[in-house]
Amino acid sequence: MSEYYLNTANINEWVTTLRAGDRVYLSGVVYTARDAAHKRMVQLLDSDDALPFDIKGSVVYFAGPTPAKGDLAIGSIGPTTSSRMDCFSPLMLSLGQKAMIGKGNRSSAVVDSIVENGAVYFAAVGGAGALYSGCIKSCRVIGFEELGCESVKELIVEDFPLLVAIDSQGNSLYNK
């Protein structure tokens, strides 16, 4: 297993290098979106409206963070169970999304789409949301503000610790 310090700006260059089990410390722009936000994004796509962010090359964290406390940019930001996004992920990947962050295994349709689209699925540790908040340098709502914690947010992250759970070849930590 290898260890990488990567930036989201060049994630596309690294996706095919990463292997299941590799440790990644991710910096750059990451967007949050859970199931309610994904449903809204599909509705926008169905009506030919623009998404709140450019999906091409994006990294999306399945999380609904709590409000900021003290000097932090954000409150607790633990991962949501990713299987709740399985019905949306193949579409998002086909539109150019390069990475997803969440917890838990993914469906065979999502794994196939990861391989087909040259993407990667990172696992974040459930229960570590308070620790992850220290890696978030800024946070701003960019879509669906009325969804509260499930709104789409743009995060600037620094050395966000992750594991490659499913790589671009379809290898998975969950099948070992």
Order of alpha helices (4+ residues) and beta strands (2+ residues): beta-alpha-beta-alpha-beta-alpha-beta-alpha-beta-alpha-beta-beta
